[in-house]
C-alpha cells in the first residue's frame, strides 16, 4: 500500500492500522533497529502470538503477527 500525502492528525474514519502475518521475528526486529525505526513488541495473552507494531514513513501503523513458536529477538526482555 502506498500513500503520497501525510495522514491527518485526527484519524477518525481513517485506516487505523494494517495487519499482516509475518515470519522471522528476530530478522525483522534487527532490520527495524538497523533502520532506526521505533517499534513495540508484545505477546498476545492466551495465544502467545507475537505482535510487532511500527509506523510506516507516512505515519500509518503497521502490525506484523508472528507465530507463537518464533524465537524472541536478541536482547528482548518480556514485560
N, CA, C and O atoms as a Tripos MOL2 file, in Angstrom:
@<TRIPOS>MOLECULE
protein
  316   315    79     0     0
PROTEIN
NO_CHARGES

@<TRIPOS>ATOM
      1 N           0.8460   -1.1620    0.0000 N.3       1 UNK1
      2 CA          0.0000    0.0000    0.0000 C.3       1 UNK1
      3 C           0.8930    1.2270    0.0000 C.2       1 UNK1
      4 O           1.8520    1.3090    0.7680 O.2       1 UNK1
      5 N           0.5790    2.1640   -0.8500 N.am      2 UNK2
      6 CA          1.3630    3.3940   -0.9560 C.3       2 UNK2
      7 C           0.4300    4.5820   -0.7750 C.2       2 UNK2
      8 O          -0.6810    4.6030   -1.3040 O.2       2 UNK2
      9 N           0.8920    5.5570   -0.0300 N.am      3 UNK3
     10 CA          0.1030    6.7600    0.2040 C.3       3 UNK3
     11 C           1.0340    7.9540    0.0490 C.2       3 UNK3
     12 O           2.0910    8.0030    0.6780 O.2       3 UNK3
     13 N           0.6510    8.9080   -0.7780 N.am      4 UNK4
     14 CA          1.5300   10.0380   -1.0660 C.3       4 UNK4
     15 C           1.4600   11.1560   -0.0500 C.2       4 UNK4
     16 O           2.4860   11.7540    0.2750 O.2       4 UNK4
     17 N           0.2700   11.4570    0.4640 N.am      5 UNK5
     18 CA          0.0860   12.6110    1.3310 C.3       5 UNK5
     19 C           0.1640   12.2080    2.7970 C.2       5 UNK5
     20 O          -0.2150   11.0890    3.1430 O.2       5 UNK5
     21 N           0.6410   13.0850    3.6610 N.am      6 UNK6
     22 CA          0.6570   12.7770    5.0990 C.3       6 UNK6
     23 C          -0.7630   12.5420    5.6000 C.2       6 UNK6
     24 O          -1.7080   13.1850    5.1420 O.2       6 UNK6
     25 N          -0.9030   11.6180    6.5430 N.am      7 UNK7
     26 CA         -2.2100   11.3500    7.1340 C.3       7 UNK7
     27 C          -2.5870   12.4880    8.0740 C.2       7 UNK7
     28 O          -1.7130   13.1030    8.6850 O.2       7 UNK7
     29 N          -3.8960   12.7760    8.1950 N.am      8 UNK8
     30 CA         -4.3190   13.8400    9.1100 C.3       8 UNK8
     31 C          -4.0650   13.4530   10.5660 C.2       8 UNK8
     32 O          -4.0640   12.2710   10.9100 O.2       8 UNK8
     33 N          -3.8480   14.4590   11.4200 N.am      9 UNK9
     34 CA         -3.6200   14.1750   12.8340 C.3       9 UNK9
     35 C          -4.8440   13.5230   13.4510 C.2       9 UNK9
     36 O          -4.7110   12.5810   14.2320 O.2       9 UNK9
     37 N          -6.0390   14.0060   13.1130 N.am     10 UNK10
     38 CA         -7.2810   13.3820   13.5530 C.3      10 UNK10
     39 C          -7.5920   12.2610   12.5810 C.2      10 UNK10
     40 O          -7.8170   12.5080   11.3960 O.2      10 UNK10
     41 N          -7.6050   11.0380   13.0700 N.am     11 UNK11
     42 CA         -7.7650    9.9110   12.1570 C.3      11 UNK11
     43 C          -9.1210    9.2340   12.2530 C.2      11 UNK11
     44 O          -9.2550    8.0830   11.8390 O.2      11 UNK11
     45 N         -10.1300    9.9120   12.7860 N.am     12 UNK12
     46 CA        -11.4680    9.3320   12.8460 C.3      12 UNK12
     47 C         -11.9110    8.9790   11.4330 C.2      12 UNK12
     48 O         -11.8920    9.8220   10.5360 O.2      12 UNK12
     49 N         -12.3050    7.7350   11.2450 N.am     13 UNK13
     50 CA        -12.7500    7.3050    9.9300 C.3      13 UNK13
     51 C         -11.6250    6.9790    8.9740 C.2      13 UNK13
     52 O         -11.8780    6.5790    7.8380 O.2      13 UNK13
     53 N         -10.3900    7.1410    9.4080 N.am     14 UNK14
     54 CA         -9.2250    6.8290    8.5870 C.3      14 UNK14
     55 C          -8.6670    5.4920    9.0670 C.2      14 UNK14
     56 O          -8.7700    5.1600   10.2480 O.2      14 UNK14
     57 N          -8.0910    4.7470    8.1720 N.am     15 UNK15
     58 CA         -7.4870    3.4610    8.4890 C.3      15 UNK15
     59 C          -6.6100    3.5790    9.7340 C.2      15 UNK15
     60 O          -5.7000    4.4060    9.7780 O.2      15 UNK15
     61 N          -6.8840    2.7460   10.7520 N.am     16 UNK16
     62 CA         -6.0900    2.7900   11.9820 C.3      16 UNK16
     63 C          -4.7670    2.0640   11.8030 C.2      16 UNK16
     64 O          -3.7080    2.6120   12.1090 O.2      16 UNK16
     65 N          -4.8220    0.8370   11.3100 N.am     17 UNK17
     66 CA         -3.5890    0.1140   11.0410 C.3      17 UNK17
     67 C          -3.8390   -1.0520   10.0970 C.2      17 UNK17
     68 O          -4.9810   -1.4440    9.8600 O.2      17 UNK17
     69 N          -2.7480   -1.6010    9.5620 N.am     18 UNK18
     70 CA         -2.8000   -2.7660    8.6800 C.3      18 UNK18
     71 C          -2.0830   -3.8920    9.3950 C.2      18 UNK18
     72 O          -1.0370   -3.6750   10.0070 O.2      18 UNK18
     73 N          -2.6370   -5.1000    9.3240 N.am     19 UNK19
     74 CA         -2.0170   -6.2510    9.9880 C.3      19 UNK19
     75 C          -1.6800   -7.3180    8.9490 C.2      19 UNK19
     76 O          -2.4460   -7.5860    8.0240 O.2      19 UNK19
     77 N          -0.5010   -7.9150    9.1390 N.am     20 UNK20
     78 CA         -0.0210   -8.9460    8.2260 C.3      20 UNK20
     79 C           0.5650  -10.1030    9.0190 C.2      20 UNK20
     80 O           1.1300   -9.8980   10.0930 O.2      20 UNK20
     81 N           0.4380  -11.3070    8.5020 N.am     21 UNK21
     82 CA          1.1360  -12.4540    9.0510 C.3      21 UNK21
     83 C           2.5720  -12.3810    8.5430 C.2      21 UNK21
     84 O           2.8050  -12.0920    7.3690 O.2      21 UNK21
     85 N           3.5340  -12.6430    9.4280 N.am     22 UNK22
     86 CA          4.9410  -12.4980    9.0490 C.3      22 UNK22
     87 C           5.7730  -13.6520    9.5910 C.2      22 UNK22
     88 O           5.3150  -14.4310   10.4260 O.2      22 UNK22
     89 N           6.9940  -13.7460    9.1030 N.am     23 UNK23
     90 CA          7.9650  -14.7530    9.5570 C.3      23 UNK23
     91 C           9.2900  -14.0690    9.8440 C.2      23 UNK23
     92 O           9.5710  -12.9820    9.3400 O.2      23 UNK23
     93 N          10.1000  -14.7300   10.6650 N.am     24 UNK24
     94 CA         11.4490  -14.2640   11.0280 C.3      24 UNK24
     95 C          11.4050  -13.0300   11.9190 C.2      24 UNK24
     96 O          11.8610  -11.9530   11.5370 O.2      24 UNK24
     97 N          10.8550  -13.2070   13.0990 N.am     25 UNK25
     98 CA         10.7800  -12.1200   14.0720 C.3      25 UNK25
     99 C          12.1600  -11.5520   14.3980 C.2      25 UNK25
    100 O          12.3280  -10.3330   14.3620 O.2      25 UNK25
    101 N          13.1600  -12.3880   14.7140 N.am     26 UNK26
    102 CA         14.4800  -11.8110   15.0250 C.3      26 UNK26
    103 C          15.0470  -10.9870   13.8710 C.2      26 UNK26
    104 O          15.6180   -9.9190   14.0960 O.2      26 UNK26
    105 N          14.8970  -11.4680   12.6490 N.am     27 UNK27
    106 CA         15.4150  -10.7470   11.4950 C.3      27 UNK27
    107 C          14.6730   -9.4410   11.2490 C.2      27 UNK27
    108 O          15.2760   -8.4330   10.8780 O.2      27 UNK27
    109 N          13.3590   -9.4660   11.4580 N.am     28 UNK28
    110 CA         12.5540   -8.2580   11.2690 C.3      28 UNK28
    111 C          12.9380   -7.1930   12.2830 C.2      28 UNK28
    112 O          13.0950   -6.0250   11.9290 O.2      28 UNK28
    113 N          13.0910   -7.5900   13.5440 N.am     29 UNK29
    114 CA         13.4890   -6.6380   14.5880 C.3      29 UNK29
    115 C          14.8790   -6.0880   14.2970 C.2      29 UNK29
    116 O          15.1260   -4.8950   14.4790 O.2      29 UNK29
    117 N          15.7850   -6.9480   13.8480 N.am     30 UNK30
    118 CA         17.1420   -6.4870   13.5080 C.3      30 UNK30
    119 C          17.0950   -5.4370   12.3910 C.2      30 UNK30
    120 O          17.8230   -4.4450   12.4430 O.2      30 UNK30
    121 N          16.2470   -5.6490   11.3900 N.am     31 UNK31
    122 CA         16.1130   -4.6830   10.3000 C.3      31 UNK31
    123 C          15.5530   -3.3580   10.8070 C.2      31 UNK31
    124 O          16.0610   -2.2950   10.4500 O.2      31 UNK31
    125 N          14.5060   -3.4130   11.6380 N.am     32 UNK32
    126 CA         13.9300   -2.1830   12.1790 C.3      32 UNK32
    127 C          14.9660   -1.4070   12.9860 C.2      32 UNK32
    128 O          15.0690   -0.1870   12.8610 O.2      32 UNK32
    129 N          15.7320   -2.1160   13.8130 N.am     33 UNK33
    130 CA         16.7800   -1.4550   14.6040 C.3      33 UNK33
    131 C          17.8310   -0.8210   13.7000 C.2      33 UNK33
    132 O          18.2290    0.3270   13.9030 O.2      33 UNK33
    133 N          18.2720   -1.5730   12.7090 N.am     34 UNK34
    134 CA         19.3070   -1.0690   11.7900 C.3      34 UNK34
    135 C          18.8340    0.1910   11.0700 C.2      34 UNK34
    136 O          19.6270    1.0980   10.8200 O.2      34 UNK34
    137 N          17.5500    0.2510   10.7380 N.am     35 UNK35
    138 CA         16.9920    1.3930   10.0150 C.3      35 UNK35
    139 C          16.5310    2.5180   10.9440 C.2      35 UNK35
    140 O          16.0540    3.5520   10.4770 O.2      35 UNK35
    141 N          16.6740    2.3180   12.2640 N.am     36 UNK36
    142 CA         16.2990    3.3500   13.2190 C.3      36 UNK36
    143 C          14.7990    3.5480   13.3530 C.2      36 UNK36
    144 O          14.3360    4.6460   13.6600 O.2      36 UNK36
    145 N          14.0350    2.4750   13.1200 N.am     37 UNK37
    146 CA         12.5760    2.5490   13.2000 C.3      37 UNK37
    147 C          12.1290    2.0580   14.5720 C.2      37 UNK37
    148 O          12.4290    0.9310   14.9670 O.2      37 UNK37
    149 N          11.4160    2.9090   15.2860 N.am     38 UNK38
    150 CA         10.8990    2.5360   16.6010 C.3      38 UNK38
    151 C           9.7800    1.5150   16.4360 C.2      38 UNK38
    152 O           9.0310    1.5590   15.4590 O.2      38 UNK38
    153 N           9.6690    0.6040   17.3860 N.am     39 UNK39
    154 CA          8.6480   -0.4380   17.3100 C.3      39 UNK39
    155 C           8.1970   -0.8190   18.7090 C.2      39 UNK39
    156 O           8.8490   -0.4980   19.7020 O.2      39 UNK39
    157 N           7.0710   -1.5100   18.7630 N.am     40 UNK40
    158 CA          6.5620   -2.0770   20.0140 C.3      40 UNK40
    159 C           6.3400   -3.5620   19.7750 C.2      40 UNK40
    160 O           5.6890   -3.9440   18.8020 O.2      40 UNK40
    161 N           6.8730   -4.3970   20.6460 N.am     41 UNK41
    162 CA          6.7370   -5.8420   20.5240 C.3      41 UNK41
    163 C           6.0350   -6.3720   21.7620 C.2      41 UNK41
    164 O           6.4060   -6.0450   22.8900 O.2      41 UNK41
    165 N           5.0250   -7.1880   21.5420 N.am     42 UNK42
    166 CA          4.3270   -7.8000   22.6730 C.3      42 UNK42
    167 C           3.7850   -9.1620   22.2670 C.2      42 UNK42
    168 O           3.7080   -9.4970   21.0850 O.2      42 UNK42
    169 N           3.4120   -9.9340   23.2780 N.am     43 UNK43
    170 CA          2.8040  -11.2400   23.0310 C.3      43 UNK43
    171 C           1.3320  -11.1610   23.3820 C.2      43 UNK43
    172 O           0.9570  -10.5790   24.4000 O.2      43 UNK43
    173 N           0.5090  -11.7430   22.5450 N.am     44 UNK44
    174 CA         -0.9290  -11.7530   22.7640 C.3      44 UNK44
    175 C          -1.2450  -12.7390   23.8840 C.2      44 UNK44
    176 O          -0.9610  -13.9290   23.7500 O.2      44 UNK44
    177 N          -1.8320  -12.2640   24.9920 N.am     45 UNK45
    178 CA         -2.1520  -13.1600   26.1030 C.3      45 UNK45
    179 C          -3.0430  -14.3150   25.6300 C.2      45 UNK45
    180 O          -3.9460  -14.1330   24.8130 O.2      45 UNK45
    181 N          -2.7630  -15.4890   26.1610 N.am     46 UNK46
    182 CA         -3.5590  -16.6640   25.8220 C.3      46 UNK46
    183 C          -3.0090  -17.4400   24.6450 C.2      46 UNK46
    184 O          -2.8010  -18.6490   24.7500 O.2      46 UNK46
    185 N          -2.7700  -16.7740   23.5270 N.am     47 UNK47
    186 CA         -2.3000  -17.4920   22.3330 C.3      47 UNK47
    187 C          -0.7830  -17.4760   22.1970 C.2      47 UNK47
    188 O          -0.2090  -18.3780   21.5860 O.2      47 UNK47
    189 N          -0.1270  -16.4620   22.7580 N.am     48 UNK48
    190 CA          1.3260  -16.3600   22.6530 C.3      48 UNK48
    191 C           1.8150  -15.7930   21.3410 C.2      48 UNK48
    192 O           3.0230  -15.7060   21.1210 O.2      48 UNK48
    193 N           0.9010  -15.4020   20.4580 N.am     49 UNK49
    194 CA          1.3010  -14.8170   19.1780 C.3      49 UNK49
    195 C           2.0840  -13.5290   19.4430 C.2      49 UNK49
    196 O           1.7070  -12.7210   20.2920 O.2      49 UNK49
    197 N           3.1760  -13.3550   18.7020 N.am     50 UNK50
    198 CA          3.9650  -12.1330   18.7850 C.3      50 UNK50
    199 C           3.3010  -11.0630   17.9250 C.2      50 UNK50
    200 O           2.9290  -11.3300   16.7820 O.2      50 UNK50
    201 N           3.1520   -9.8640   18.4590 N.am     51 UNK51
    202 CA          2.6390   -8.7220   17.7020 C.3      51 UNK51
    203 C           3.7110   -7.6380   17.6870 C.2      51 UNK51
    204 O           4.2020   -7.2160   18.7340 O.2      51 UNK51
    205 N           4.0630   -7.2000   16.4950 N.am     52 UNK52
    206 CA          5.0830   -6.1750   16.3060 C.3      52 UNK52
    207 C           4.4280   -4.9820   15.6110 C.2      52 UNK52
    208 O           3.8890   -5.1170   14.5130 O.2      52 UNK52
    209 N           4.4770   -3.8150   16.2540 N.am     53 UNK53
    210 CA          3.8550   -2.6040   15.7160 C.3      53 UNK53
    211 C           4.9310   -1.5690   15.4110 C.2      53 UNK53
    212 O           5.8800   -1.4050   16.1780 O.2      53 UNK53
    213 N           4.7770   -0.8710   14.2900 N.am     54 UNK54
    214 CA          5.6520    0.2410   13.9390 C.3      54 UNK54
    215 C           4.8950    1.1250   12.9590 C.2      54 UNK54
    216 O           3.8530    0.7230   12.4410 O.2      54 UNK54
    217 N           5.4020    2.3140   12.7010 N.am     55 UNK55
    218 CA          4.7670    3.2310   11.7550 C.3      55 UNK55
    219 C           5.5390    3.2510   10.4450 C.2      55 UNK55
    220 O           6.7690    3.2360   10.4260 O.2      55 UNK55
    221 N           4.7800    3.2850    9.3420 N.am     56 UNK56
    222 CA          5.4340    3.4030    8.0430 C.3      56 UNK56
    223 C           5.9180    4.8490    7.8650 C.2      56 UNK56
    224 O           5.6510    5.6840    8.7300 O.2      56 UNK56
    225 N           6.6130    5.1650    6.7830 N.am     57 UNK57
    226 CA          7.1660    6.5220    6.6190 C.3      57 UNK57
    227 C           6.1310    7.6470    6.6270 C.2      57 UNK57
    228 O           6.4800    8.8050    6.8540 O.2      57 UNK57
    229 N           4.8550    7.3150    6.3790 N.am     58 UNK58
    230 CA          3.8110    8.3400    6.3760 C.3      58 UNK58
    231 C           3.0160    8.3540    7.6750 C.2      58 UNK58
    232 O           2.0470    9.1020    7.8020 O.2      58 UNK58
    233 N           3.4170    7.5360    8.6340 N.am     59 UNK59
    234 CA          2.7670    7.5480    9.9340 C.3      59 UNK59
    235 C           1.6550    6.5380   10.1170 C.2      59 UNK59
    236 O           1.0500    6.4960   11.1880 O.2      59 UNK59
    237 N           1.3570    5.7150    9.1090 N.am     60 UNK60
    238 CA          0.3330    4.6810    9.2640 C.3      60 UNK60
    239 C           0.8980    3.5420   10.1140 C.2      60 UNK60
    240 O           2.0420    3.1300    9.9280 O.2      60 UNK60
    241 N           0.0960    3.0420   11.0390 N.am     61 UNK61
    242 CA          0.5450    1.9590   11.9110 C.3      61 UNK61
    243 C           0.4720    0.6280   11.1630 C.2      61 UNK61
    244 O          -0.5170    0.3300   10.4930 O.2      61 UNK61
    245 N           1.5350   -0.1620   11.2890 N.am     62 UNK62
    246 CA          1.6240   -1.4830   10.6760 C.3      62 UNK62
    247 C           1.7880   -2.5050   11.7940 C.2      62 UNK62
    248 O           2.5400   -2.2820   12.7430 O.2      62 UNK62
    249 N           1.0870   -3.6200   11.6780 N.am     63 UNK63
    250 CA          1.1930   -4.7200   12.6440 C.3      63 UNK63
    251 C           1.6530   -5.9620   11.9040 C.2      63 UNK63
    252 O           1.0580   -6.3490   10.8980 O.2      63 UNK63
    253 N           2.7140   -6.5870   12.4010 N.am     64 UNK64
    254 CA          3.1500   -7.8910   11.9060 C.3      64 UNK64
    255 C           2.8570   -8.8980   13.0040 C.2      64 UNK64
    256 O           3.2330   -8.6870   14.1570 O.2      64 UNK64
    257 N           2.1890   -9.9910   12.6550 N.am     65 UNK65
    258 CA          1.8960  -11.0650   13.6040 C.3      65 UNK65
    259 C           2.7660  -12.2700   13.2790 C.2      65 UNK65
    260 O           2.8010  -12.7530   12.1470 O.2      65 UNK65
    261 N           3.4740  -12.7450   14.3160 N.am     66 UNK66
    262 CA          4.3900  -13.8710   14.1700 C.3      66 UNK66
    263 C           3.8910  -15.0510   14.9990 C.2      66 UNK66
    264 O           3.2770  -14.8580   16.0490 O.2      66 UNK66
    265 N           4.1470  -16.2460   14.5390 N.am     67 UNK67
    266 CA          3.7590  -17.4670   15.2420 C.3      67 UNK67
    267 C           4.3130  -17.4840   16.6580 C.2      67 UNK67
    268 O           5.3970  -16.9590   16.9150 O.2      67 UNK67
    269 N           3.5740  -18.0820   17.5660 N.am     68 UNK68
    270 CA          3.9850  -18.1570   18.9750 C.3      68 UNK68
    271 C           5.3100  -18.8910   19.1580 C.2      68 UNK68
    272 O           6.0040  -18.6750   20.1510 O.2      68 UNK68
    273 N           5.6670  -19.7570   18.2070 N.am     69 UNK69
    274 CA          6.9040  -20.5350   18.3290 C.3      69 UNK69
    275 C           8.1270  -19.8230   17.7640 C.2      69 UNK69
    276 O           9.2320  -20.3610   17.8260 O.2      69 UNK69
    277 N           7.9480  -18.6260   17.2150 N.am     70 UNK70
    278 CA          9.1080  -17.8460   16.7330 C.3      70 UNK70
    279 C           9.9880  -17.5030   17.9390 C.2      70 UNK70
    280 O           9.4710  -17.1820   19.0090 O.2      70 UNK70
    281 N          11.3020  -17.5660   17.7740 N.am     71 UNK71
    282 CA         12.1800  -17.1860   18.8890 C.3      71 UNK71
    283 C          12.1250  -15.6720   19.1300 C.2      71 UNK71
    284 O          11.8900  -14.8860   18.2120 O.2      71 UNK71
    285 N          12.3450  -15.2950   20.3780 N.am     72 UNK72
    286 CA         12.4050  -13.8710   20.7390 C.3      72 UNK72
    287 C          13.6180  -13.2380   20.0600 C.2      72 UNK72
    288 O          14.6310  -13.9070   19.8550 O.2      72 UNK72
    289 N          13.5250  -11.9690   19.7120 N.am     73 UNK73
    290 CA         14.6840  -11.2980   19.1450 C.3      73 UNK73
    291 C          15.7970  -11.1350   20.1760 C.2      73 UNK73
    292 O          15.5420  -11.1490   21.3810 O.2      73 UNK73
    293 N          17.0100  -10.9840   19.7080 N.am     74 UNK74
    294 CA         18.1690  -10.8060   20.5950 C.3      74 UNK74
    295 C          17.9300   -9.6180   21.5130 C.2      74 UNK74
    296 O          17.5800   -8.5310   21.0550 O.2      74 UNK74
    297 N          18.1200   -9.8290   22.8030 N.am     75 UNK75
    298 CA         18.0040   -8.7550   23.7800 C.3      75 UNK75
    299 C          16.6010   -8.4710   24.2490 C.2      75 UNK75
    300 O          16.4050   -7.5840   25.0790 O.2      75 UNK75
    301 N          15.5990   -9.2050   23.7380 N.am     76 UNK76
    302 CA         14.2180   -8.9450   24.1440 C.3      76 UNK76
    303 C          13.9910   -9.4340   25.5710 C.2      76 UNK76
    304 O          14.3510  -10.5570   25.9250 O.2      76 UNK76
    305 N          13.3890   -8.5730   26.3760 N.am     77 UNK77
    306 CA         13.0410   -8.9090   27.7460 C.3      77 UNK77
    307 C          11.5360   -8.7750   27.8800 C.2      77 UNK77
    308 O          10.9850   -7.7060   27.6190 O.2      77 UNK77
    309 N          10.8670   -9.8350   28.2780 N.am     78 UNK78
    310 CA          9.4090   -9.7960   28.4380 C.3      78 UNK78
    311 C           9.0240   -8.8880   29.5820 C.2      78 UNK78
    312 O           9.7030   -8.8310   30.6080 O.2      78 UNK78
    313 N           7.9200   -8.1760   29.3930 N.am     79 UNK79
    314 CA          7.4260   -7.2780   30.4520 C.3      79 UNK79
    315 C           6.6710   -8.0440   31.5020 C.2      79 UNK79
    316 O           6.1840   -7.4550   32.4660 O.2      79 UNK79
@<TRIPOS>BOND
     1     1     2 1
     2     2     3 1
     3     3     4 2
     4     3     5 am
     5     5     6 1
     6     6     7 1
     7     7     8 2
     8     7     9 am
     9     9    10 1
    10    10    11 1
    11    11    12 2
    12    11    13 am
    13    13    14 1
    14    14    15 1
    15    15    16 2
    16    15    17 am
    17    17    18 1
    18    18    19 1
    19    19    20 2
    20    19    21 am
    21    21    22 1
    22    22    23 1
    23    23    24 2
    24    23    25 am
    25    25    26 1
    26    26    27 1
    27    27    28 2
    28    27    29 am
    29    29    30 1
    30    30    31 1
    31    31    32 2
    32    31    33 am
    33    33    34 1
    34    34    35 1
    35    35    36 2
    36    35    37 am
    37    37    38 1
    38    38    39 1
    39    39    40 2
    40    39    41 am
    41    41    42 1
    42    42    43 1
    43    43    44 2
    44    43    45 am
    45    45    46 1
    46    46    47 1
    47    47    48 2
    48    47    49 am
    49    49    50 1
    50    50    51 1
    51    51    52 2
    52    51    53 am
    53    53    54 1
    54    54    55 1
    55    55    56 2
    56    55    57 am
    57    57    58 1
    58    58    59 1
    59    59    60 2
    60    59    61 am
    61    61    62 1
    62    62    63 1
    63    63    64 2
    64    63    65 am
    65    65    66 1
    66    66    67 1
    67    67    68 2
    68    67    69 am
    69    69    70 1
    70    70    71 1
    71    71    72 2
    72    71    73 am
    73    73    74 1
    74    74    75 1
    75    75    76 2
    76    75    77 am
    77    77    78 1
    78    78    79 1
    79    79    80 2
    80    79    81 am
    81    81    82 1
    82    82    83 1
    83    83    84 2
    84    83    85 am
    85    85    86 1
    86    86    87 1
    87    87    88 2
    88    87    89 am
    89    89    90 1
    90    90    91 1
    91    91    92 2
    92    91    93 am
    93    93    94 1
    94    94    95 1
    95    95    96 2
    96    95    97 am
    97    97    98 1
    98    98    99 1
    99    99   100 2
   100    99   101 am
   101   101   102 1
   102   102   103 1
   103   103   104 2
   104   103   105 am
   105   105   106 1
   106   106   107 1
   107   107   108 2
   108   107   109 am
   109   109   110 1
   110   110   111 1
   111   111   112 2
   112   111   113 am
   113   113   114 1
   114   114   115 1
   115   115   116 2
   116   115   117 am
   117   117   118 1
   118   118   119 1
   119   119   120 2
   120   119   121 am
   121   121   122 1
   122   122   123 1
   123   123   124 2
   124   123   125 am
   125   125   126 1
   126   126   127 1
   127   127   128 2
   128   127   129 am
   129   129   130 1
   130   130   131 1
   131   131   132 2
   132   131   133 am
   133   133   134 1
   134   134   135 1
   135   135   136 2
   136   135   137 am
   137   137   138 1
   138   138   139 1
   139   139   140 2
   140   139   141 am
   141   141   142 1
   142   142   143 1
   143   143   144 2
   144   143   145 am
   145   145   146 1
   146   146   147 1
   147   147   148 2
   148   147   149 am
   149   149   150 1
   150   150   151 1
   151   151   152 2
   152   151   153 am
   153   153   154 1
   154   154   155 1
   155   155   156 2
   156   155   157 am
   157   157   158 1
   158   158   159 1
   159   159   160 2
   160   159   161 am
   161   161   162 1
   162   162   163 1
   163   163   164 2
   164   163   165 am
   165   165   166 1
   166   166   167 1
   167   167   168 2
   168   167   169 am
   169   169   170 1
   170   170   171 1
   171   171   172 2
   172   171   173 am
   173   173   174 1
   174   174   175 1
   175   175   176 2
   176   175   177 am
   177   177   178 1
   178   178   179 1
   179   179   180 2
   180   179   181 am
   181   181   182 1
   182   182   183 1
   183   183   184 2
   184   183   185 am
   185   185   186 1
   186   186   187 1
   187   187   188 2
   188   187   189 am
   189   189   190 1
   190   190   191 1
   191   191   192 2
   192   191   193 am
   193   193   194 1
   194   194   195 1
   195   195   196 2
   196   195   197 am
   197   197   198 1
   198   198   199 1
   199   199   200 2
   200   199   201 am
   201   201   202 1
   202   202   203 1
   203   203   204 2
   204   203   205 am
   205   205   206 1
   206   206   207 1
   207   207   208 2
   208   207   209 am
   209   209   210 1
   210   210   211 1
   211   211   212 2
   212   211   213 am
   213   213   214 1
   214   214   215 1
   215   215   216 2
   216   215   217 am
   217   217   218 1
   218   218   219 1
   219   219   220 2
   220   219   221 am
   221   221   222 1
   222   222   223 1
   223   223   224 2
   224   223   225 am
   225   225   226 1
   226   226   227 1
   227   227   228 2
   228   227   229 am
   229   229   230 1
   230   230   231 1
   231   231   232 2
   232   231   233 am
   233   233   234 1
   234   234   235 1
   235   235   236 2
   236   235   237 am
   237   237   238 1
   238   238   239 1
   239   239   240 2
   240   239   241 am
   241   241   242 1
   242   242   243 1
   243   243   244 2
   244   243   245 am
   245   245   246 1
   246   246   247 1
   247   247   248 2
   248   247   249 am
   249   249   250 1
   250   250   251 1
   251   251   252 2
   252   251   253 am
   253   253   254 1
   254   254   255 1
   255   255   256 2
   256   255   257 am
   257   257   258 1
   258   258   259 1
   259   259   260 2
   260   259   261 am
   261   261   262 1
   262   262   263 1
   263   263   264 2
   264   263   265 am
   265   265   266 1
   266   266   267 1
   267   267   268 2
   268   267   269 am
   269   269   270 1
   270   270   271 1
   271   271   272 2
   272   271   273 am
   273   273   274 1
   274   274   275 1
   275   275   276 2
   276   275   277 am
   277   277   278 1
   278   278   279 1
   279   279   280 2
   280   279   281 am
   281   281   282 1
   282   282   283 1
   283   283   284 2
   284   283   285 am
   285   285   286 1
   286   286   287 1
   287   287   288 2
   288   287   289 am
   289   289   290 1
   290   290   291 1
   291   291   292 2
   292   291   293 am
   293   293   294 1
   294   294   295 1
   295   295   296 2
   296   295   297 am
   297   297   298 1
   298   298   299 1
   299   299   300 2
   300   299   301 am
   301   301   302 1
   302   302   303 1
   303   303   304 2
   304   303   305 am
   305   305   306 1
   306   306   307 1
   307   307   308 2
   308   307   309 am
   309   309   310 1
   310   310   311 1
   311   311   312 2
   312   311   313 am
   313   313   314 1
   314   314   315 1
   315   315   316 2
@<TRIPOS>SUBSTRUCTURE
     1 UNK1         2 RESIDUE 1 A UNK
     2 UNK2         6 RESIDUE 1 A UNK
     3 UNK3        10 RESIDUE 1 A UNK
     4 UNK4        14 RESIDUE 1 A UNK
     5 UNK5        18 RESIDUE 1 A UNK
     6 UNK6        22 RESIDUE 1 A UNK
     7 UNK7        26 RESIDUE 1 A UNK
     8 UNK8        30 RESIDUE 1 A UNK
     9 UNK9        34 RESIDUE 1 A UNK
    10 UNK10       38 RESIDUE 1 A UNK
    11 UNK11       42 RESIDUE 1 A UNK
    12 UNK12       46 RESIDUE 1 A UNK
    13 UNK13       50 RESIDUE 1 A UNK
    14 UNK14       54 RESIDUE 1 A UNK
    15 UNK15       58 RESIDUE 1 A UNK
    16 UNK16       62 RESIDUE 1 A UNK
    17 UNK17       66 RESIDUE 1 A UNK
    18 UNK18       70 RESIDUE 1 A UNK
    19 UNK19       74 RESIDUE 1 A UNK
    20 UNK20       78 RESIDUE 1 A UNK
    21 UNK21       82 RESIDUE 1 A UNK
    22 UNK22       86 RESIDUE 1 A UNK
    23 UNK23       90 RESIDUE 1 A UNK
    24 UNK24       94 RESIDUE 1 A UNK
    25 UNK25       98 RESIDUE 1 A UNK
    26 UNK26      102 RESIDUE 1 A UNK
    27 UNK27      106 RESIDUE 1 A UNK
    28 UNK28      110 RESIDUE 1 A UNK
    29 UNK29      114 RESIDUE 1 A UNK
    30 UNK30      118 RESIDUE 1 A UNK
    31 UNK31      122 RESIDUE 1 A UNK
    32 UNK32      126 RESIDUE 1 A UNK
    33 UNK33      130 RESIDUE 1 A UNK
    34 UNK34      134 RESIDUE 1 A UNK
    35 UNK35      138 RESIDUE 1 A UNK
    36 UNK36      142 RESIDUE 1 A UNK
    37 UNK37      146 RESIDUE 1 A UNK
    38 UNK38      150 RESIDUE 1 A UNK
    39 UNK39      154 RESIDUE 1 A UNK
    40 UNK40      158 RESIDUE 1 A UNK
    41 UNK41      162 RESIDUE 1 A UNK
    42 UNK42      166 RESIDUE 1 A UNK
    43 UNK43      170 RESIDUE 1 A UNK
    44 UNK44      174 RESIDUE 1 A UNK
    45 UNK45      178 RESIDUE 1 A UNK
    46 UNK46      182 RESIDUE 1 A UNK
    47 UNK47      186 RESIDUE 1 A UNK
    48 UNK48      190 RESIDUE 1 A UNK
    49 UNK49      194 RESIDUE 1 A UNK
    50 UNK50      198 RESIDUE 1 A UNK
    51 UNK51      202 RESIDUE 1 A UNK
    52 UNK52      206 RESIDUE 1 A UNK
    53 UNK53      210 RESIDUE 1 A UNK
    54 UNK54      214 RESIDUE 1 A UNK
    55 UNK55      218 RESIDUE 1 A UNK
    56 UNK56      222 RESIDUE 1 A UNK
    57 UNK57      226 RESIDUE 1 A UNK
    58 UNK58      230 RESIDUE 1 A UNK
    59 UNK59      234 RESIDUE 1 A UNK
    60 UNK60      238 RESIDUE 1 A UNK
    61 UNK61      242 RESIDUE 1 A UNK
    62 UNK62      246 RESIDUE 1 A UNK
    63 UNK63      250 RESIDUE 1 A UNK
    64 UNK64      254 RESIDUE 1 A UNK
    65 UNK65      258 RESIDUE 1 A UNK
    66 UNK66      262 RESIDUE 1 A UNK
    67 UNK67      266 RESIDUE 1 A UNK
    68 UNK68      270 RESIDUE 1 A UNK
    69 UNK69      274 RESIDUE 1 A UNK
    70 UNK70      278 RESIDUE 1 A UNK
    71 UNK71      282 RESIDUE 1 A UNK
    72 UNK72      286 RESIDUE 1 A UNK
    73 UNK73      290 RESIDUE 1 A UNK
    74 UNK74      294 RESIDUE 1 A UNK
    75 UNK75      298 RESIDUE 1 A UNK
    76 UNK76      302 RESIDUE 1 A UNK
    77 UNK77      306 RESIDUE 1 A UNK
    78 UNK78      310 RESIDUE 1 A UNK
    79 UNK79      314 RESIDUE 1 A UNK
